[in-house]
Amino acid sequence: GPDKCGYTKRTHLIFNYKGKNVLKKSDLSYKQEGEGTSHLYRLIVKPDNTVRVEIDEEKIYEGSMKDDWELLKPKEISDPDDKKPSDW
């Protein structure tokens, strides 16, 4: 939903996944300018894990949950004991 804090204006899109709130990596545009004006926010989640966001029936975002949210752990986990050879 919309968030206006001082000079910062943005629309948050947050999923709750395994008990954690996961924010979208980038903010969506803010469409809440007219004070006292109601707006219709629509989130469409498709079976192929893509998402579409509309405000007042205007598309403001369409993309992939996999690419735009950190819902899944990275496939490659860094090894803390991994070091370069001394003669590298």
N, CA, C and O of each residue as an XYZ file, in Angstrom:
352
protein
N       0.804     -1.184      0.000
C       0.000      0.000      0.000
C       0.852      1.254      0.000
O       2.077      1.177      0.083
N       0.215      2.400     -0.092
C       0.935      3.676     -0.164
C       1.615      4.027      1.152
O       1.133      3.688      2.233
N       2.743      4.713      1.033
C       3.501      5.131      2.216
C       4.098      6.501      1.928
O       4.914      6.657      1.020
N       3.680      7.492      2.713
C       4.229      8.836      2.573
C       4.832      9.221      3.911
O       4.125      9.342      4.912
N       6.127      9.411      3.924
C       6.831      9.748      5.151
C       7.779     10.895      4.833
O       8.835     10.677      4.238
N       7.419     12.106      5.218
C       8.241     13.260      4.879
C       8.231     13.469      3.377
O       7.172     13.612      2.766
N       9.425     13.485      2.784
C       9.539     13.672      1.344
C       9.546     12.348      0.593
O       9.530     12.337     -0.638
N       9.569     11.244      1.307
C       9.597      9.931      0.680
C       8.174      9.470      0.391
O       7.331      9.417      1.287
N       7.921      9.143     -0.859
C       6.610      8.641     -1.269
C       6.844      7.370     -2.076
O       7.606      7.360     -3.043
N       6.170      6.295     -1.658
C       6.322      5.050     -2.392
C       5.141      4.140     -2.093
O       4.384      4.359     -1.148
N       5.007      3.119     -2.919
C       3.995      2.097     -2.702
C       4.721      0.810     -2.359
O       5.530      0.314     -3.143
N       4.429      0.274     -1.189
C       5.057     -0.976     -0.750
C       4.296     -2.168     -1.306
O       3.078     -2.123     -1.473
N       5.029     -3.227     -1.587
C       4.412     -4.501     -1.924
C       5.150     -5.555     -1.124
O       6.289     -5.897     -1.442
N       4.510     -6.069     -0.091
C       5.152     -6.957      0.872
C       4.420     -8.297      0.896
O       3.195     -8.345      1.005
N       5.182     -9.379      0.793
C       4.636    -10.721      0.963
C       5.080    -11.252      2.315
O       6.196    -10.988      2.760
N       4.205    -11.999      2.961
C       4.574    -12.699      4.179
C       4.876    -14.132      3.769
O       3.985    -14.862      3.334
N       6.151    -14.538      3.912
C       6.590    -15.856      3.476
C       7.315    -16.541      4.623
O       8.335    -16.049      5.105
N       6.791    -17.662      5.050
C       7.350    -18.431      6.165
C       7.523    -17.561      7.407
O       8.540    -17.643      8.096
N       6.517    -16.724      7.688
C       6.520    -15.897      8.886
C       7.365    -14.636      8.807
O       7.497    -13.929      9.805
N       7.949    -14.332      7.635
C       8.773    -13.133      7.484
C       8.154    -12.224      6.431
O       7.653    -12.694      5.409
N       8.195    -10.919      6.687
C       7.753     -9.948      5.691
C       8.879     -9.715      4.698
O       9.996     -9.371      5.084
N       8.578     -9.905      3.410
C       9.581     -9.764      2.354
C       9.144     -8.627      1.438
O       8.120     -8.726      0.762
N       9.928     -7.543      1.418
C       9.629     -6.379      0.589
C      10.132     -6.583     -0.832
O      11.104     -7.300     -1.066
N       9.450     -5.937     -1.777
C       9.907     -5.922     -3.161
C      11.243     -5.179     -3.191
O      11.435     -4.211     -2.456
N      12.166     -5.634     -4.042
C      13.516     -5.052     -4.085
C      13.505     -3.582     -4.491
O      14.365     -2.819     -4.050
N      12.552     -3.173     -5.318
C      12.470     -1.760     -5.712
C      11.051     -1.254     -5.430
O      10.091     -2.025     -5.431
N      10.943      0.041     -5.191
C       9.645      0.631     -4.868
C       8.791      0.792     -6.114
O       9.296      0.894     -7.232
N       7.493      0.812     -5.890
C       6.544      1.088     -6.955
C       6.170      2.564     -6.907
O       6.350      3.223     -5.883
N       5.646      3.081     -8.023
C       5.288      4.498     -8.066
C       4.161      4.810     -7.087
O       3.358      3.946     -6.735
N       4.127      6.041     -6.670
C       3.170      6.527     -5.675
C       2.017      7.208     -6.394
O       2.240      8.146     -7.159
N       0.800      6.761     -6.167
C      -0.361      7.301     -6.887
C      -1.409      7.845     -5.928
O      -2.603      7.714     -6.195
N      -1.007      8.438     -4.844
C      -1.914      8.828     -3.783
C      -1.960     10.352     -3.626
O      -2.200     10.845     -2.524
N      -1.738     11.093     -4.693
C      -1.576     12.543     -4.571
C      -2.813     13.279     -4.095
O      -2.695     14.127     -3.210
N      -3.977     13.006     -4.625
C      -5.168     13.758     -4.247
C      -5.640     13.396     -2.844
O      -6.128     12.289     -2.616
N      -5.494     14.330     -1.901
C      -5.945     14.079     -0.531
C      -7.447     13.843     -0.527
O      -8.196     14.572     -1.178
N      -7.884     12.832      0.201
C      -9.297     12.536      0.307
C      -9.852     11.744     -0.868
O     -11.053     11.478     -0.920
N      -9.001     11.366     -1.804
C      -9.437     10.588     -2.957
C      -9.169      9.121     -2.703
O      -8.060      8.752     -2.316
N     -10.164      8.280     -2.913
C      -9.987      6.838     -2.758
C      -9.349      6.258     -4.014
O      -9.587      6.738     -5.122
N      -8.539      5.225     -3.831
C      -7.897      4.544     -4.949
C      -8.096      3.048     -4.798
O      -8.157      2.531     -3.683
N      -8.196      2.356     -5.919
C      -8.353      0.914     -5.927
C      -6.998      0.269     -6.223
O      -6.438      0.450     -7.304
N      -6.479     -0.484     -5.252
C      -5.222     -1.213     -5.418
C      -5.559     -2.675     -5.685
O      -6.338     -3.280     -4.948
N      -4.973     -3.243     -6.740
C      -5.246     -4.632     -7.081
C      -3.918     -5.371     -7.276
O      -3.048     -4.931     -8.026
N      -3.790     -6.494     -6.587
C      -2.624     -7.376     -6.734
C      -3.112     -8.676     -7.345
O      -4.018     -9.320     -6.815
N      -2.513     -9.057     -8.450
C      -2.857    -10.311     -9.124
C      -1.622    -11.198     -9.080
O      -0.577    -10.850     -9.629
N      -1.748    -12.345     -8.422
C      -0.667    -13.332     -8.357
C      -1.079    -14.497     -9.246
O      -2.117    -15.121     -9.026
N      -0.253    -14.785    -10.257
C      -0.589    -15.815    -11.242
C       0.085    -17.141    -10.888
O       1.082    -17.151    -10.166
N      -0.445    -18.254    -11.385
C       0.121    -19.577    -11.070
C       1.587    -19.752    -11.494
O       2.283    -20.609    -10.949
N       2.062    -18.953    -12.455
C       3.459    -19.059    -12.896
C       4.400    -18.180    -12.071
O       5.527    -17.912    -12.487
N       3.930    -17.726    -10.885
C       4.707    -16.900     -9.949
C       5.056    -15.530    -10.510
O       6.088    -14.958    -10.161
N       4.202    -15.007    -11.374
C       4.338    -13.625    -11.807
C       3.284    -12.803    -11.080
O       2.278    -13.332    -10.609
N       3.531    -11.512    -10.999
C       2.691    -10.600    -10.238
C       2.350     -9.399    -11.113
O       3.170     -8.929    -11.902
N       1.136     -8.922    -10.956
C       0.710     -7.689    -11.632
C       0.077     -6.796    -10.574
O      -0.728     -7.254     -9.763
N       0.449     -5.511    -10.587
C      -0.111     -4.544     -9.646
C      -0.798     -3.449    -10.455
O      -0.232     -2.893    -11.397
N      -2.026     -3.159    -10.063
C      -2.782     -2.098    -10.712
C      -3.262     -1.113     -9.650
O      -3.642     -1.505     -8.547
N      -3.239      0.157     -9.997
C      -3.833      1.191     -9.161
C      -4.842      1.919    -10.033
O      -4.499      2.468    -11.080
N      -6.084      1.916     -9.590
C      -7.183      2.502    -10.361
C      -7.231      1.923    -11.778
O      -7.420      2.652    -12.752
N      -7.059      0.617    -11.875
C      -7.105     -0.157    -13.121
C      -5.987      0.190    -14.102
O      -6.070     -0.167    -15.277
N      -4.951      0.874    -13.644
C      -3.780      1.175    -14.474
C      -2.624      0.298    -13.988
O      -2.298      0.291    -12.801
N      -2.013     -0.437    -14.912
C      -0.893     -1.301    -14.544
C       0.309     -0.443    -14.165
O       0.739      0.412    -14.939
N       0.851     -0.679    -12.957
C       2.059      0.043    -12.561
C       3.253     -0.904    -12.434
O       4.399     -0.460    -12.369
N       2.978     -2.213    -12.399
C       4.078     -3.179    -12.291
C       3.600     -4.537    -12.770
O       2.462     -4.941    -12.533
N       4.499     -5.229    -13.450
C       4.286     -6.627    -13.801
C       5.657     -7.285    -13.827
O       6.571     -6.799    -14.494
N       5.802     -8.391    -13.103
C       7.101     -9.039    -13.055
C       7.059    -10.358    -12.304
O       5.992    -10.908    -12.031
N       8.244    -10.850    -11.979
C       8.423    -12.167    -11.398
C       8.671    -12.095     -9.900
O       9.461    -11.273     -9.436
N       8.003    -12.949     -9.149
C       8.251    -13.029     -7.707
C       9.686    -13.488     -7.455
O      10.337    -13.013     -6.526
N      10.173    -14.404     -8.276
C      11.525    -14.943     -8.105
C      12.591    -13.853     -8.281
O      13.583    -13.830     -7.553
N      12.387    -12.963     -9.234
C      13.393    -11.940     -9.538
C      13.303    -10.712     -8.631
O      14.322    -10.091     -8.330
N      12.103    -10.360     -8.198
C      11.898     -9.082     -7.523
C      11.710     -9.153     -6.013
O      11.585     -8.117     -5.361
N      11.688    -10.345     -5.453
C      11.616    -10.544     -4.004
C      12.633    -11.590     -3.601
O      12.896    -12.519     -4.365
N      13.202    -11.462     -2.435
C      14.154    -12.453     -1.931
C      13.397    -13.475     -1.091
O      13.560    -13.550      0.127
N      12.561    -14.263     -1.777
C      11.745    -15.258     -1.095
C      12.519    -16.554     -0.862
O      12.348    -17.206      0.168
N      13.356    -16.921     -1.805
C      14.103    -18.172     -1.717
C      15.566    -17.902     -1.394
O      16.119    -16.869     -1.772
N      16.181    -18.838     -0.695
C      17.605    -18.705     -0.384
C      18.414    -18.861     -1.668
O      17.982    -19.550     -2.591
N      19.586    -18.227     -1.734
C      20.429    -18.367     -2.928
C      20.790    -19.834     -3.162
O      20.970    -20.600     -2.215
N      20.892    -20.213     -4.443
C      21.234    -21.594     -4.761
C      22.672    -21.916     -4.378
O      22.987    -23.057     -4.040
N      23.530    -20.928     -4.429
C      24.922    -21.143     -4.056
C      25.167    -20.467     -2.713
O      24.959    -19.264     -2.556
N      25.604    -21.250     -1.771
C      25.864    -20.742     -0.431
C      27.371    -20.561     -0.279
O      28.140    -21.482     -0.554
N      27.793    -19.378      0.158
C      29.222    -19.126      0.284
C      29.818    -19.984      1.404
O      29.200    -20.188      2.449
N      31.017    -20.473      1.160
C      31.729    -21.326      2.112
C      32.698    -20.446      2.902
O      33.635    -19.906      2.314
N      32.507    -20.286      4.205
C      33.390    -19.406      4.983
C      34.828    -19.933      5.049
O      35.747    -19.157      5.310
N      35.041    -21.224      4.822
C      36.389    -21.806      4.861
C      37.074    -21.786      3.504
O      38.228    -22.201      3.394
N      36.396    -21.315      2.476
C      36.959    -21.275      1.132
C      37.999    -20.159      1.044
O      37.694    -18.998      1.313
N      39.223    -20.514      0.668
C      40.310    -19.520      0.562
C      41.075    -19.755     -0.735
O      41.122    -20.869     -1.257
N      41.672    -18.678     -1.241
C      42.523    -18.793     -2.420
C      43.821    -19.481     -2.021
O      44.303    -19.294     -0.904
N      44.395    -20.284     -2.930
C      45.712    -20.878     -2.638
C      46.761    -19.798     -2.456
O      46.651    -18.729     -3.057
N      47.761    -20.049     -1.652
C      48.785    -19.052     -1.372
C      49.585    -18.652     -2.621
O      50.112    -17.541     -2.680
N      49.682    -19.543     -3.617
C      50.445    -19.229     -4.835
C      49.551    -18.667     -5.953
O      49.962    -18.638     -7.113
N      48.370    -18.233     -5.622
C      47.446    -17.740     -6.628
C      47.899    -16.409     -7.135
O      47.246    -15.822     -7.999
